[in-house]
Amino acid sequence: MEYTIQIKQNPQSGWYIGQCEEVPEAITQGKDIEELMFMMQDAIELALECRRDEFRLQNADENAFVQKLILGHEKKFVHQASERTALYPV
């Protein structure tokens, strides 16, 4: 997936501050652009993980389970019943 990062440079410290447009809660900084982009990868991953956890908490149901949908060049649903994972087993 591709993300757009808004970058500003702090005039006092010289550090770069970035925020992801698609995942606005992903904000980080780096002493140069390379470090900023490295740190941004972690920030985006953590923000998306928090979103998933929040969604699961809001939709917790003992009868719910997680099913993976893999999208690529060919759209197809991969069903493997043995890989079902309960959200919050009772």
N, C-alpha and C positions, 0 to 999 in steps of 0.2 A: 504494500500500500504506500501511497505517496502522501506526504504531509507538507503543509506550508508553514514556515516558521517566520514570525515577525521578529526582527532583530534590531536592538538599539544598543549603542555603546554609551556606557556611563562616562561622562566627560571628566569626572574627578578621578575615578579608579582606572579607567581604560578598559575595564572588563565589559564583556558583551552579555546582554540579557536577552533571552529568547522566550517566546510564547507560541505555542502551536495553535493555528487557527481552527483546525478540526477538533482538537482536544484542548480547549482553553485552560483547563486546570493544569496542563503540563507547562510549567514555567521553570526555567533553570538559568544558570549563568556559566561562563567560562572565560578564562583569561585571553583566549583567542577563538576564532570561529571554529577551528577544528575541535577544540575542547568543548565548546558550547554544543556542537552537533553530537558529539559523543555523549555528553550528559543528557541531551534532549532525548536520545533513544531510551535511556532509562526512565526519564520523566514520563514519556508517552506510555511505555509499558506499565509503569506503576499506576498511572491515571486510569488506564483501561482495566487493569486488574481491580482497582477500587470500584469502578463502575460495575464490573461483573459481580463483585461481592455484594455491593449495594442492591443490585437487581435481585440476587438470590435471596437476600434477607427480606426484601419487600415482597417477594413472591414465594416465600418458604411454604412448602406444602409436602406433607409426608408421602403423597402419591406422585410428586413431580420427580423428573429425572432429567439428566443432561444428554442430549444427542448431538453429535458433531455433524456439521454440514460443511463439506469441502467444496469450495468454488475454485475453478481454474479456467482453462480455455474451454473445456467442456463442463457444462453445469450438470452435476450429478449428485445424487444423495447416496451416501455410503451408510448403509444400515448394518450395524453389528450389535445385535442384542446383548452379546456378552460384555460389551464395553459400556453399558448403561451405568451411570454413576448417580446414586441418590444425592439430591441436593443437601438435605439434612435428614439422615436416617433417624428414625425414632428408636 
